[in-house]
Amino acid sequence: MDEENTARLLEYLQLRLRAGSMDIPDLEIVLDYAITLVTDYASKDTPQGMIELAILEVSADLWAKRDARGGILDSPFEGGAPTRLARDPLTAAYPILDRYRGIVFA
């Protein structure tokens, strides 16, 4: 992915996650990790827009996981129940990318 697209995704991710300017170095790490995961999984026939959508979804999940020890996120509300996050970081990307992968026989 080129630098221009990466910068655009980083800016969008910062707005979507309401991250401050102090969080940008951490966001860059999360975004780089998401780009690597998604581009390794996506097929060559996947449209660029779908790849970018999957990258944003994976990035948002990875960002939420940074505060979830053991994959469990505490509720910010009094009396709220803890929430277990998906262990696989690509869980949100599978429905987006799988339609372009075709059928695979083992």
The first five atom37 places (N, CA, C, CB, O) and aatype in JSON, in Angstrom:
{
  "aatype": [12, 3, 6, 6, 2, 16, 0, 1, 10, 10, 6, 18, 10, 5, 10, 1, 10, 1, 0, 7, 15, 12, 3, 9, 14, 3, 10, 6, 9, 19, 10, 3, 18, 0, 9, 16, 10, 19, 16, 3, 18, 0, 15, 11, 3, 16, 14, 5, 7, 12, 9, 6, 10, 0, 9, 10, 6, 19, 15, 0, 3, 10, 17, 0, 11, 1, 3, 0, 1, 7, 7, 9, 10, 3, 15, 14, 13, 6, 7, 7, 0, 14, 16, 1, 10, 0, 1, 3, 14, 10, 16, 0, 0, 18, 14, 9, 10, 3, 1, 18, 1, 7, 9, 19, 13, 0],
  "atom_mask": [
    [1, 1, 1, 1, 1],
    [1, 1, 1, 1, 1],
    [1, 1, 1, 1, 1],
    [1, 1, 1, 1, 1],
    [1, 1, 1, 1, 1],
    [1, 1, 1, 1, 1],
    [1, 1, 1, 1, 1],
    [1, 1, 1, 1, 1],
    [1, 1, 1, 1, 1],
    [1, 1, 1, 1, 1],
    [1, 1, 1, 1, 1],
    [1, 1, 1, 1, 1],
    [1, 1, 1, 1, 1],
    [1, 1, 1, 1, 1],
    [1, 1, 1, 1, 1],
    [1, 1, 1, 1, 1],
    [1, 1, 1, 1, 1],
    [1, 1, 1, 1, 1],
    [1, 1, 1, 1, 1],
    [1, 1, 1, 0, 1],
    [1, 1, 1, 1, 1],
    [1, 1, 1, 1, 1],
    [1, 1, 1, 1, 1],
    [1, 1, 1, 1, 1],
    [1, 1, 1, 1, 1],
    [1, 1, 1, 1, 1],
    [1, 1, 1, 1, 1],
    [1, 1, 1, 1, 1],
    [1, 1, 1, 1, 1],
    [1, 1, 1, 1, 1],
    [1, 1, 1, 1, 1],
    [1, 1, 1, 1, 1],
    [1, 1, 1, 1, 1],
    [1, 1, 1, 1, 1],
    [1, 1, 1, 1, 1],
    [1, 1, 1, 1, 1],
    [1, 1, 1, 1, 1],
    [1, 1, 1, 1, 1],
    [1, 1, 1, 1, 1],
    [1, 1, 1, 1, 1],
    [1, 1, 1, 1, 1],
    [1, 1, 1, 1, 1],
    [1, 1, 1, 1, 1],
    [1, 1, 1, 1, 1],
    [1, 1, 1, 1, 1],
    [1, 1, 1, 1, 1],
    [1, 1, 1, 1, 1],
    [1, 1, 1, 1, 1],
    [1, 1, 1, 0, 1],
    [1, 1, 1, 1, 1],
    [1, 1, 1, 1, 1],
    [1, 1, 1, 1, 1],
    [1, 1, 1, 1, 1],
    [1, 1, 1, 1, 1],
    [1, 1, 1, 1, 1],
    [1, 1, 1, 1, 1],
    [1, 1, 1, 1, 1],
    [1, 1, 1, 1, 1],
    [1, 1, 1, 1, 1],
    [1, 1, 1, 1, 1],
    [1, 1, 1, 1, 1],
    [1, 1, 1, 1, 1],
    [1, 1, 1, 1, 1],
    [1, 1, 1, 1, 1],
    [1, 1, 1, 1, 1],
    [1, 1, 1, 1, 1],
    [1, 1, 1, 1, 1],
    [1, 1, 1, 1, 1],
    [1, 1, 1, 1, 1],
    [1, 1, 1, 0, 1],
    [1, 1, 1, 0, 1],
    [1, 1, 1, 1, 1],
    [1, 1, 1, 1, 1],
    [1, 1, 1, 1, 1],
    [1, 1, 1, 1, 1],
    [1, 1, 1, 1, 1],
    [1, 1, 1, 1, 1],
    [1, 1, 1, 1, 1],
    [1, 1, 1, 0, 1],
    [1, 1, 1, 0, 1],
    [1, 1, 1, 1, 1],
    [1, 1, 1, 1, 1],
    [1, 1, 1, 1, 1],
    [1, 1, 1, 1, 1],
    [1, 1, 1, 1, 1],
    [1, 1, 1, 1, 1],
    [1, 1, 1, 1, 1],
    [1, 1, 1, 1, 1],
    [1, 1, 1, 1, 1],
    [1, 1, 1, 1, 1],
    [1, 1, 1, 1, 1],
    [1, 1, 1, 1, 1],
    [1, 1, 1, 1, 1],
    [1, 1, 1, 1, 1],
    [1, 1, 1, 1, 1],
    [1, 1, 1, 1, 1],
    [1, 1, 1, 1, 1],
    [1, 1, 1, 1, 1],
    [1, 1, 1, 1, 1],
    [1, 1, 1, 1, 1],
    [1, 1, 1, 1, 1],
    [1, 1, 1, 0, 1],
    [1, 1, 1, 1, 1],
    [1, 1, 1, 1, 1],
    [1, 1, 1, 1, 1],
    [1, 1, 1, 1, 1]
  ],
  "atom_positions": [
    [[0.85, -1.17, 0.0], [0.0, 0.0, 0.0], [0.9, 1.23, 0.0], [-0.97, 0.0, 1.22], [1.89, 1.28, 0.73]],
    [[0.56, 2.21, -0.82], [1.42, 3.38, -0.93], [1.23, 4.34, 0.25], [1.14, 4.12, -2.25], [0.27, 4.22, 1.02]],
    [[2.16, 5.28, 0.36], [2.16, 6.2, 1.5], [0.92, 7.08, 1.56], [3.39, 7.08, 1.45], [0.41, 7.37, 2.64]],
    [[0.43, 7.5, 0.4], [-0.75, 8.38, 0.36], [-1.98, 7.67, 0.91], [-1.02, 8.85, -1.09], [-2.73, 8.24, 1.7]],
    [[-2.19, 6.42, 0.49], [-3.33, 5.65, 1.01], [-3.18, 5.37, 2.49], [-3.47, 4.34, 0.25], [-4.15, 5.44, 3.24]],
    [[-1.96, 5.06, 2.93], [-1.72, 4.8, 4.34], [-2.02, 6.04, 5.17], [-0.28, 4.35, 4.56], [-2.63, 5.93, 6.23]],
    [[-1.59, 7.21, 4.71], [-1.85, 8.46, 5.44], [-3.35, 8.75, 5.5], [-1.11, 9.64, 4.77], [-3.85, 9.21, 6.52]],
    [[-4.05, 8.48, 4.41], [-5.5, 8.7, 4.37], [-6.21, 7.76, 5.34], [-6.04, 8.5, 2.95], [-7.11, 8.18, 6.06]],
    [[-5.8, 6.49, 5.35], [-6.4, 5.53, 6.28], [-6.1, 5.91, 7.72], [-5.89, 4.12, 5.98], [-6.96, 5.77, 8.59]],
    [[-4.89, 6.37, 7.98], [-4.52, 6.78, 9.34], [-5.38, 7.95, 9.81], [-3.02, 7.16, 9.4], [-5.84, 7.97, 10.95]],
    [[-5.59, 8.92, 8.93], [-6.41, 10.08, 9.28], [-7.86, 9.66, 9.56], [-6.37, 11.14, 8.15], [-8.47, 10.11, 10.53]],
    [[-8.4, 8.8, 8.7], [-9.77, 8.33, 8.9], [-9.88, 7.53, 10.19], [-10.22, 7.47, 7.71], [-10.85, 7.69, 10.94]],
    [[-8.9, 6.68, 10.45], [-8.91, 5.85, 11.65], [-8.84, 6.72, 12.91], [-7.74, 4.87, 11.63], [-9.52, 6.44, 13.9]],
    [[-8.04, 7.77, 12.86], [-7.93, 8.67, 14.01], [-9.28, 9.33, 14.3], [-6.85, 9.75, 13.74], [-9.67, 9.45, 15.46]],
    [[-9.99, 9.75, 13.26], [-11.31, 10.36, 13.45], [-12.33, 9.34, 13.94], [-11.79, 10.99, 12.14], [-13.12, 9.63, 14.84]],
    [[-12.31, 8.15, 13.35], [-13.3, 7.12, 13.7], [-13.14, 6.66, 15.15], [-13.16, 5.94, 12.76], [-14.13, 6.41, 15.83]],
    [[-11.9, 6.54, 15.6], [-11.65, 6.04, 16.95], [-11.55, 7.15, 17.98], [-10.39, 5.22, 16.96], [-11.35, 6.9, 19.16]],
    [[-11.71, 8.39, 17.52], [-11.59, 9.57, 18.39], [-10.27, 9.57, 19.15], [-12.76, 9.62, 19.39], [-10.21, 9.86, 20.34]],
    [[-9.22, 9.23, 18.44], [-7.88, 9.18, 19.02], [-7.25, 10.57, 18.97], [-6.99, 8.14, 18.28], [-7.43, 11.3, 18.0]],
    [[-6.52, 10.91, 20.0], [-5.85, 12.2, 20.05], [-4.53, 12.17, 19.31], [0.0, 0.0, 0.0], [-4.09, 11.12, 18.83]],
    [[-3.9, 13.32, 19.21], [-2.62, 13.4, 18.5], [-1.53, 12.61, 19.21], [-2.19, 14.86, 18.35], [-0.57, 12.18, 18.57]],
    [[-1.66, 12.42, 20.51], [-0.67, 11.63, 21.25], [-0.76, 10.14, 20.9], [-0.86, 11.82, 22.77], [0.19, 9.38, 21.13]],
    [[-1.89, 9.72, 20.35], [-2.1, 8.31, 20.01], [-1.61, 7.95, 18.61], [-3.57, 7.98, 20.11], [-1.63, 6.78, 18.25]],
    [[-1.17, 8.92, 17.83], [-0.8, 8.66, 16.44], [0.31, 7.6, 16.31], [-0.35, 9.95, 15.77], [0.18, 6.73, 15.45]],
    [[1.38, 7.64, 17.1], [2.39, 6.57, 16.96], [1.81, 5.17, 17.2], [3.54, 6.81, 17.94], [2.16, 4.23, 16.49]],
    [[0.92, 5.05, 18.18], [0.28, 3.75, 18.43], [-0.66, 3.37, 17.29], [-0.48, 3.78, 19.75], [-0.74, 2.2, 16.91]],
    [[-1.37, 4.36, 16.75], [-2.26, 4.1, 15.61], [-1.47, 3.64, 14.39], [-3.06, 5.36, 15.27], [-1.92, 2.76, 13.66]],
    [[-0.3, 4.22, 14.18], [0.54, 3.81, 13.04], [0.95, 2.36, 13.18], [1.78, 4.71, 12.94], [0.97, 1.62, 12.19]],
    [[1.29, 1.94, 14.38], [1.68, 0.54, 14.62], [0.5, -0.38, 14.35], [2.19, 0.35, 16.07], [0.64, -1.4, 13.67]],
    [[-0.67, -0.02, 14.88], [-1.88, -0.83, 14.68], [-2.23, -0.9, 13.19], [-3.07, -0.24, 15.48], [-2.56, -1.97, 12.68]],
    [[-2.14, 0.23, 12.5], [-2.47, 0.27, 11.07], [-1.49, -0.58, 10.26], [-2.47, 1.71, 10.56], [-1.9, -1.3, 9.36]],
    [[-0.2, -0.49, 10.56], [0.79, -1.31, 9.85], [0.52, -2.8, 10.05], [2.21, -0.97, 10.34], [0.62, -3.58, 9.1]],
    [[0.18, -3.17, 11.27], [-0.12, -4.57, 11.56], [-1.36, -5.02, 10.79], [-0.32, -4.77, 13.08], [-1.39, -6.11, 10.23]],
    [[-2.39, -4.17, 10.77], [-3.63, -4.5, 10.05], [-3.38, -4.61, 8.55], [-4.71, -3.45, 10.33], [-3.92, -5.5, 7.9]],
    [[-2.58, -3.71, 8.01], [-2.26, -3.77, 6.57], [-1.57, -5.09, 6.24], [-1.35, -2.57, 6.17], [-1.9, -5.73, 5.24]],
    [[-0.62, -5.49, 7.07], [0.09, -6.75, 6.84], [-0.86, -7.94, 6.89], [1.22, -6.92, 7.86], [-0.84, -8.8, 6.01]],
    [[-1.7, -7.99, 7.92], [-2.63, -9.11, 8.07], [-3.6, -9.2, 6.89], [-3.41, -8.98, 9.37], [-3.8, -10.28, 6.33]],
    [[-4.18, -8.07, 6.52], [-5.21, -8.07, 5.48], [-4.6, -8.35, 4.11], [-5.94, -6.74, 5.45], [-5.16, -9.15, 3.34]],
    [[-3.49, -7.73, 3.78], [-2.9, -7.95, 2.45], [-2.37, -9.37, 2.3], [-1.78, -6.94, 2.19], [-2.36, -9.91, 1.2]],
    [[-1.93, -9.98, 3.4], [-1.5, -11.38, 3.33], [-2.69, -12.32, 3.1], [-0.77, -11.77, 4.6], [-2.54, -13.35, 2.45]],
    [[-3.85, -11.97, 3.64], [-5.03, -12.83, 3.53], [-5.81, -12.6, 2.23], [-5.95, -12.61, 4.71], [-6.36, -13.54, 1.66]],
    [[-5.86, -11.37, 1.77], [-6.68, -11.02, 0.6], [-6.12, -11.67, -0.67], [-6.74, -9.49, 0.42], [-4.92, -11.87, -0.82]],
    [[-7.03, -12.0, -1.58], [-6.6, -12.55, -2.86], [-6.26, -11.41, -3.82], [-7.7, -13.46, -3.47], [-6.55, -10.25, -3.56]],
    [[-5.63, -11.78, -4.92], [-5.23, -10.75, -5.9], [-6.43, -10.15, -6.62], [-4.27, -11.35, -6.93], [-6.32, -9.08, -7.22]],
    [[-7.59, -10.82, -6.56], [-8.8, -10.32, -7.22], [-9.64, -9.4, -6.34], [-9.64, -11.49, -7.65], [-10.66, -8.87, -6.79]],
    [[-9.23, -9.2, -5.1], [-10.0, -8.35, -4.18], [-9.86, -6.89, -4.58], [-9.53, -8.56, -2.72], [-8.74, -6.4, -4.74]],
    [[-10.98, -6.17, -4.74], [-10.9, -4.75, -5.08], [-10.22, -3.94, -3.96], [-12.31, -4.19, -5.35], [-10.34, -4.28, -2.78]],
    [[-9.53, -2.89, -4.35], [-8.79, -2.07, -3.39], [-9.71, -1.49, -2.32], [-8.06, -0.94, -4.12], [-9.31, -1.4, -1.16]],
    [[-10.92, -1.1, -2.69], [-11.86, -0.54, -1.71], [-12.22, -1.54, -0.62], [0.0, 0.0, 0.0], [-12.37, -1.16, 0.54]],
    [[-12.37, -2.8, -1.0], [-12.69, -3.84, -0.01], [-11.5, -4.12, 0.9], [-13.12, -5.14, -0.72], [-11.66, -4.38, 2.09]],
    [[-10.3, -4.06, 0.33], [-9.09, -4.23, 1.14], [-8.98, -3.11, 2.17], [-7.83, -4.27, 0.25], [-8.67, -3.36, 3.33]],
    [[-9.24, -1.88, 1.74], [-9.16, -0.74, 2.66], [-10.23, -0.84, 3.75], [-9.32, 0.58, 1.9], [-9.96, -0.53, 4.91]],
    [[-11.43, -1.28, 3.39], [-12.49, -1.46, 4.39], [-12.08, -2.51, 5.41], [-13.81, -1.85, 3.71], [-12.27, -2.32, 6.62]],
    [[-11.53, -3.61, 4.94], [-11.07, -4.67, 5.85], [-9.95, -4.16, 6.75], [-10.6, -5.89, 5.05], [-9.91, -4.5, 7.94]],
    [[-9.04, -3.37, 6.21], [-7.95, -2.8, 7.01], [-8.51, -1.92, 8.12], [-6.98, -1.99, 6.12], [-8.04, -1.99, 9.26]],
    [[-9.5, -1.1, 7.8], [-10.1, -0.23, 8.82], [-10.79, -1.04, 9.91], [-11.1, 0.73, 8.17], [-10.68, -0.71, 11.09]],
    [[-11.5, -2.09, 9.52], [-12.19, -2.93, 10.51], [-11.19, -3.64, 11.42], [-13.09, -3.96, 9.8], [-11.37, -3.68, 12.64]],
    [[-10.15, -4.21, 10.83], [-9.14, -4.9, 11.63], [-8.41, -3.92, 12.53], [-8.13, -5.64, 10.7], [-8.12, -4.23, 13.69]],
    [[-8.1, -2.73, 12.03], [-7.43, -1.71, 12.84], [-8.27, -1.32, 14.03], [-7.12, -0.48, 11.99], [-7.76, -1.19, 15.14]],
    [[-9.57, -1.13, 13.82], [-10.46, -0.74, 14.92], [-10.51, -1.84, 15.99], [-11.88, -0.46, 14.39], [-10.51, -1.54, 17.18]],
    [[-10.55, -3.1, 15.56], [-10.56, -4.2, 16.52], [-9.24, -4.28, 17.29], [-10.83, -5.52, 15.81], [-9.24, -4.49, 18.5]],
    [[-8.13, -4.12, 16.59], [-6.83, -4.15, 17.25], [-6.69, -3.0, 18.24], [-5.7, -4.1, 16.22], [-6.1, -3.16, 19.31]],
    [[-7.24, -1.83, 17.89], [-7.18, -0.67, 18.78], [-7.98, -0.96, 20.06], [-7.74, 0.59, 18.06], [-7.54, -0.6, 21.15]],
    [[-9.13, -1.59, 19.92], [-9.94, -1.93, 21.1], [-9.24, -2.97, 21.97], [-11.33, -2.44, 20.67], [-9.37, -2.94, 23.19]],
    [[-8.51, -3.87, 21.35], [-7.83, -4.94, 22.09], [-6.69, -4.44, 22.96], [-7.31, -5.97, 21.13], [-6.29, -5.13, 23.9]],
    [[-6.15, -3.28, 22.66], [-4.98, -2.82, 23.42], [-5.32, -2.59, 24.89], [-4.44, -1.53, 22.81], [-4.42, -2.63, 25.73]],
    [[-6.58, -2.35, 25.21], [-7.01, -2.14, 26.59], [-7.7, -3.37, 27.18], [-7.94, -0.96, 26.67], [-8.23, -3.3, 28.29]],
    [[-7.7, -4.46, 26.47], [-8.42, -5.66, 26.9], [-7.43, -6.74, 27.31], [-9.35, -6.17, 25.78], [-6.95, -7.51, 26.48]],
    [[-7.14, -6.8, 28.59], [-6.24, -7.84, 29.09], [-6.91, -9.2, 28.95], [-5.84, -7.58, 30.57], [-8.03, -9.4, 29.41]],
    [[-6.22, -10.12, 28.34], [-6.75, -11.46, 28.16], [-7.94, -11.53, 27.22], [0.0, 0.0, 0.0], [-8.67, -12.52, 27.21]],
    [[-8.14, -10.48, 26.43], [-9.24, -10.47, 25.48], [-10.58, -10.1, 26.08], [0.0, 0.0, 0.0], [-11.61, -10.26, 25.43]],
    [[-10.57, -9.59, 27.33], [-11.81, -9.21, 27.98], [-11.79, -7.71, 28.24], [-12.02, -10.0, 29.31], [-10.89, -7.2, 28.9]],
    [[-12.79, -7.03, 27.72], [-12.9, -5.58, 27.84], [-13.9, -5.26, 28.94], [-13.32, -4.93, 26.5], [-15.05, -5.7, 28.88]],
    [[-13.46, -4.5, 29.94], [-14.37, -4.1, 31.01], [-15.35, -3.06, 30.51], [-13.58, -3.55, 32.22], [-15.03, -2.25, 29.64]],
    [[-16.54, -3.09, 31.06], [-17.57, -2.12, 30.69], [-17.25, -0.78, 31.33], [-18.97, -2.62, 31.12], [-16.88, -0.72, 32.5]],
    [[-17.41, 0.31, 30.57], [-17.16, 1.63, 31.15], [-18.31, 2.1, 32.05], [-16.93, 2.64, 30.05], [-18.2, 3.14, 32.69]],
    [[-19.39, 1.34, 32.09], [-20.57, 1.73, 32.86], [-20.66, 0.91, 34.14], [-21.84, 1.55, 32.03], [-20.29, -0.26, 34.18]],
    [[-21.16, 1.54, 35.18], [-21.33, 0.85, 36.45], [-22.36, -0.27, 36.28], [-21.76, 1.83, 37.56], [-23.46, -0.05, 35.77]],
    [[-22.0, -1.45, 36.72], [-22.9, -2.58, 36.61], [-22.9, -3.25, 35.25], [0.0, 0.0, 0.0], [-23.62, -4.23, 35.05]],
    [[-22.1, -2.75, 34.31], [-22.03, -3.34, 32.98], [-21.22, -4.62, 32.99], [0.0, 0.0, 0.0], [-20.29, -4.77, 33.79]],
    [[-21.56, -5.52, 32.12], [-20.86, -6.8, 32.05], [-19.62, -6.68, 31.17], [-21.79, -7.9, 31.51], [-19.63, -5.94, 30.18]],
    [[-18.56, -7.4, 31.52], [-17.37, -7.42, 30.65], [-17.69, -8.08, 29.31], [-16.2, -8.15, 31.34], [-18.6, -8.91, 29.22]],
    [[-16.95, -7.7, 28.28], [-17.17, -8.21, 26.93], [-15.93, -8.93, 26.44], [-17.55, -7.07, 25.97], [-14.83, -8.4, 26.52]],
    [[-16.1, -10.15, 25.94], [-14.97, -10.89, 25.37], [-14.82, -10.48, 23.91], [-15.17, -12.44, 25.5], [-15.77, -10.55, 23.12]],
    [[-13.61, -10.05, 23.56], [-13.31, -9.66, 22.18], [-12.84, -10.88, 21.4], [-12.24, -8.55, 22.15], [-12.36, -11.85, 21.97]],
    [[-12.99, -10.82, 20.09], [-12.55, -11.92, 19.22], [-11.04, -12.12, 19.35], [-12.94, -11.65, 17.75], [-10.28, -11.15, 19.38]],
    [[-10.62, -13.36, 19.42], [-9.18, -13.63, 19.53], [-8.47, -13.49, 18.19], [-8.95, -15.03, 20.08], [-7.3, -13.1, 18.14]],
    [[-9.15, -13.8, 17.11], [-8.56, -13.68, 15.78], [-8.73, -12.25, 15.28], [-9.22, -14.7, 14.78], [-9.86, -11.78, 15.15]],
    [[-7.64, -11.54, 15.01], [-7.77, -10.15, 14.59], [-8.45, -9.96, 13.24], [-6.41, -9.52, 14.54], [-8.9, -8.86, 12.92]],
    [[-8.54, -11.02, 12.44], [-9.17, -10.9, 11.13], [-10.67, -11.25, 11.14], [-8.46, -11.8, 10.15], [-11.29, -11.33, 10.07]],
    [[-11.24, -11.46, 12.3], [-12.65, -11.85, 12.38], [-13.55, -10.88, 11.63], [-13.08, -11.93, 13.83], [-14.47, -11.31, 10.94]],
    [[-13.32, -9.59, 11.76], [-14.15, -8.59, 11.07], [-13.88, -8.55, 9.57], [-13.91, -7.21, 11.68], [-14.73, -8.09, 8.8]],
    [[-12.71, -9.01, 9.14], [-12.33, -8.93, 7.73], [-12.8, -10.14, 6.92], [-10.83, -8.79, 7.61], [-12.96, -10.03, 5.7]],
    [[-13.01, -11.27, 7.56], [-13.37, -12.48, 6.81], [-14.62, -12.3, 5.95], [-13.59, -13.61, 7.77], [-14.58, -12.66, 4.77]],
    [[-15.73, -11.75, 6.47], [-16.91, -11.6, 5.61], [-16.68, -10.64, 4.44], [-18.08, -11.1, 6.43], [-17.32, -10.77, 3.4]],
    [[-15.79, -9.7, 4.61], [-15.5, -8.73, 3.54], [-14.64, -9.37, 2.46], [-14.8, -7.49, 4.12], [-14.88, -9.16, 1.27]],
    [[-13.64, -10.14, 2.85], [-12.64, -10.65, 1.92], [-12.95, -12.03, 1.35], [-11.31, -10.69, 2.59], [-12.51, -12.36, 0.25]],
    [[-13.7, -12.84, 2.08], [-13.91, -14.24, 1.66], [-14.62, -14.37, 0.32], [-14.69, -14.97, 2.7], [-14.38, -15.33, -0.41]],
    [[-15.49, -13.44, -0.01], [-16.23, -13.56, -1.28], [-15.3, -13.44, -2.49], [-17.31, -12.49, -1.36], [-15.68, -13.85, -3.59]],
    [[-14.11, -12.89, -2.31], [-13.16, -12.73, -3.41], [-12.09, -13.82, -3.44], [-12.49, -11.37, -3.33], [-11.28, -13.86, -4.35]],
    [[-12.09, -14.7, -2.45], [-11.07, -15.75, -2.38], [-11.44, -16.98, -3.18], [-10.84, -16.14, -0.94], [-10.55, -17.74, -3.57]],
    [[-12.69, -17.2, -3.44], [-13.09, -18.39, -4.17], [-13.14, -19.6, -3.26], [0.0, 0.0, 0.0], [-12.92, -19.49, -2.05]],
    [[-13.43, -20.74, -3.85], [-13.53, -21.98, -3.08], [-12.16, -22.64, -3.06], [-14.6, -22.94, -3.69], [-11.48, -22.75, -4.08]],
    [[-11.76, -23.08, -1.87], [-10.46, -23.73, -1.71], [-10.69, -25.15, -1.22], [-9.55, -22.93, -0.7], [-11.41, -25.38, -0.25]],
    [[-10.08, -26.11, -1.9], [-10.17, -27.5, -1.49], [-8.84, -27.91, -0.9], [-10.55, -28.42, -2.68], [-7.78, -27.6, -1.44]],
    [[-8.9, -28.62, 0.21], [-7.66, -29.07, 0.86], [-7.36, -30.49, 0.5], [-7.77, -28.93, 2.37], [-6.35, -31.04, 0.95]]
  ]
}
